Amino acid sequence: MQPFVSHTGVVAPLLKDDMNTDQIAPIMHSRTLKEDYKAMLFHRARRLDDGSEDPSFVLNKPQFRAAGILAAGHNFGAGSSRESAVWSMLANGIRVIVARSFADIYRENCLQNGLLPVVLAPQDADAFIARVVAVNGDAPFTIDLVTQRISGSGGADIAFEIGAADRTRLLEGLDDIGLTLKHMDEIVSWEQRAAKAQPWLQDASDGRR
Amino acid sequence: MQDHTVATKPGRNDDTNPSGTAFIRAMREGCRQNGIRLFDIDDREQGISHVVAPELGIVLPGATHAVPDSHASTVGGVGALAFGCGTSELAHILATQVMALKRPKRMRARLDGRLGAHVNAKDVALRLIAELGVAGGRGYAVEYAGAAVRAMPIEQRMTLCNLNIEMGGRSGFVAPDDATFAWLEGRPFAPAAAMWDRALGYWRTLATDDDAAFDREVTLDCTALEPQITWGTDPSQVVGISGRVPEPGAVDPSRRAAAESAFAYMGLAPGTPLAGLPVDRVFIGSCTNSRLPDLEVAAAVVRGRRVAEGVVALVVPGSSSVKREAEAAGLDRVFRDAGFFWGESGCSMCAGGNGDRGQPGERCVSTTNRNFENRQGLKVRTHLASPATAAATAIAGRIADVRRLLAGVA
């Protein structure tokens, strides 16, 4: 996984609450095993009925085309568990989403891929969004995971919280599987206990065969 | 399980849905290489994974279950603890046999009272999502309890747990009871003989203690609940079947912008009554509502009637087993005689991943779980409802109160 230490970039405001993964990464009509995640991101929202770009969609505006950070509302990433809703962000160079809150599965998918999910307290979120809207892509913000601070024009640094384990995983780009395998002894002993307590799960098989 | 990408047309094969062919074949090859049993497109027990797993007794009370699909907690209906997950998490599970999780908070949703005629778990779940909001269950594992849940057959409990993610909850379940055990006994993968008795002894310990503490308790009195239907573009935008699209002033200020956007997408003015709205399409199926009792309820409404002129109506059973059982009971004839399409099992129009989609601008009453913009096809306007409401709507050609239709007053 690509580590995340710090990112400096333009912040695009996409402030609607409950943005769902069907909107973020719609199921494409012509699917292949090697999807074009870059094109997938907000594929429908970016376009008008005739298929041309919708100039009013935030990521189509010239100042936000290369945005590396999204400012989002409540419950970002609701709905389907599809991980393409994270991969399509990364394919477009988006490394951080600062939201009022995230849907559970989406936040987990972010952490699995080195996309930093930042949740701000309500007052901090209000202040940050006001600054993002005011600066309108003219100046970048820096999101630093080491110091857990957001800095940029229009005000003082904003501190954010993130769980210590999540932070370490992101900073070091640690492979989750490798981390878990360090606990293999505990896993094996748990499995042995579980097999004793619920042998019908361990021995499950098709009784007709 | 091959479910999202499979065609539902009779006589289907790998190529019937061309956009699914590559997936279907890659899945087959991956399973072969790794010695994983696959329920392939032509397997007699193929279906939607959330329908098939409990149906075959693969998932059991007290088991932990993870699926790379957000509706994983459907199987909470038999008392399993299930987690929807992403692709990377699935790879992690396959590599390590475990999942790394933050312990969820605990919520108990107590559903009191007795459901009225033609009202079922779908209506209860939609009302609960309306009350708690689409993020009300975020961070929680939800236990569904109370008299209304106890009285629900297992299939309805699965409908209830299926919709848990629509209020943001990753895991939802019902503590197993005698009805659960009776439902599971004799299923192919369930333990048998002495092992069954041993399992039963363990499962009986899984009920929640009387003095158990929860981080949040919510209650809903279901006694006077009428059939529910969504009017908007998220599953919390719900009214009773006799209700109207809300006035903006009646919507919580934080939800007003979402409501305004939903009015526009759905082509509905505030104050419009839901009942009576003409529809183009009706879909009965998906992991939410495609089990045998769902089809029986719909068939009872449809029997001896015809789908209204101009309405495309589809029934897609949740599994090949459900399809066979429905056919043995003659339900396929009931639906076909009425003018419904009777499909092969799969996810179909729920997410449209198999090419089953509506046309732009169509209004569709659907027994699925998400009424998101463009989900059932570009610009398709989805109204979520129960199988009974969907069936009544197909007959009336308009959104219908099943109780009135059956009483001959609609």
HADDOCK unambig.tbl for C-alpha pairs under 7 A between the chains (distance, minus, plus):
assign (segid A and resid 22 and name CA) (segid B and resid 375 and name CA) 6.93 0.50 0.50
assign (segid A and resid 27 and name CA) (segid B and resid 353 and name CA) 6.67 0.50 0.50
assign (segid A and resid 30 and name CA) (segid B and resid 19 and name CA) 5.43 0.50 0.50
assign (segid A and resid 31 and name CA) (segid B and resid 19 and name CA) 5.20 0.50 0.50
assign (segid A and resid 32 and name CA) (segid B and resid 22 and name CA) 6.44 0.50 0.50
assign (segid A and resid 33 and name CA) (segid B and resid 22 and name CA) 6.56 0.50 0.50
assign (segid A and resid 33 and name CA) (segid B and resid 23 and name CA) 6.70 0.50 0.50
assign (segid A and resid 75 and name CA) (segid B and resid 135 and name CA) 6.36 0.50 0.50
assign (segid A and resid 79 and name CA) (segid B and resid 166 and name CA) 6.87 0.50 0.50
assign (segid A and resid 80 and name CA) (segid B and resid 69 and name CA) 6.75 0.50 0.50
assign (segid A and resid 80 and name CA) (segid B and resid 70 and name CA) 5.35 0.50 0.50
assign (segid A and resid 81 and name CA) (segid B and resid 68 and name CA) 6.78 0.50 0.50
assign (segid A and resid 81 and name CA) (segid B and resid 69 and name CA) 5.50 0.50 0.50
assign (segid A and resid 81 and name CA) (segid B and resid 70 and name CA) 5.03 0.50 0.50
assign (segid A and resid 81 and name CA) (segid B and resid 84 and name CA) 6.83 0.50 0.50
assign (segid A and resid 81 and name CA) (segid B and resid 85 and name CA) 5.98 0.50 0.50
assign (segid A and resid 81 and name CA) (segid B and resid 86 and name CA) 5.49 0.50 0.50
assign (segid A and resid 82 and name CA) (segid B and resid 86 and name CA) 6.03 0.50 0.50
assign (segid A and resid 83 and name CA) (segid B and resid 86 and name CA) 5.45 0.50 0.50
assign (segid A and resid 83 and name CA) (segid B and resid 87 and name CA) 6.12 0.50 0.50
assign (segid A and resid 103 and name CA) (segid B and resid 138 and name CA) 6.65 0.50 0.50
assign (segid A and resid 103 and name CA) (segid B and resid 168 and name CA) 6.59 0.50 0.50
assign (segid A and resid 104 and name CA) (segid B and resid 138 and name CA) 6.44 0.50 0.50
assign (segid A and resid 104 and name CA) (segid B and resid 139 and name CA) 6.51 0.50 0.50
assign (segid A and resid 105 and name CA) (segid B and resid 85 and name CA) 6.23 0.50 0.50
assign (segid A and resid 109 and name CA) (segid B and resid 86 and name CA) 6.09 0.50 0.50
assign (segid A and resid 112 and name CA) (segid B and resid 88 and name CA) 6.51 0.50 0.50
assign (segid A and resid 177 and name CA) (segid B and resid 92 and name CA) 5.50 0.50 0.50
assign (segid A and resid 177 and name CA) (segid B and resid 96 and name CA) 6.92 0.50 0.50
assign (segid A and resid 181 and name CA) (segid B and resid 96 and name CA) 6.60 0.50 0.50
assign (segid A and resid 200 and name CA) (segid B and resid 191 and name CA) 5.76 0.50 0.50
assign (segid A and resid 200 and name CA) (segid B and resid 195 and name CA) 6.63 0.50 0.50
assign (segid A and resid 200 and name CA) (segid B and resid 199 and name CA) 6.93 0.50 0.50
assign (segid A and resid 204 and name CA) (segid B and resid 189 and name CA) 6.00 0.50 0.50
assign (segid A and resid 205 and name CA) (segid B and resid 189 and name CA) 5.32 0.50 0.50
assign (segid A and resid 206 and name CA) (segid B and resid 188 and name CA) 5.40 0.50 0.50
assign (segid A and resid 206 and name CA) (segid B and resid 189 and name CA) 4.69 0.50 0.50
assign (segid A and resid 207 and name CA) (segid B and resid 188 and name CA) 5.14 0.50 0.50
assign (segid A and resid 207 and name CA) (segid B and resid 189 and name CA) 5.78 0.50 0.50
assign (segid A and resid 208 and name CA) (segid B and resid 188 and name CA) 6.35 0.50 0.50
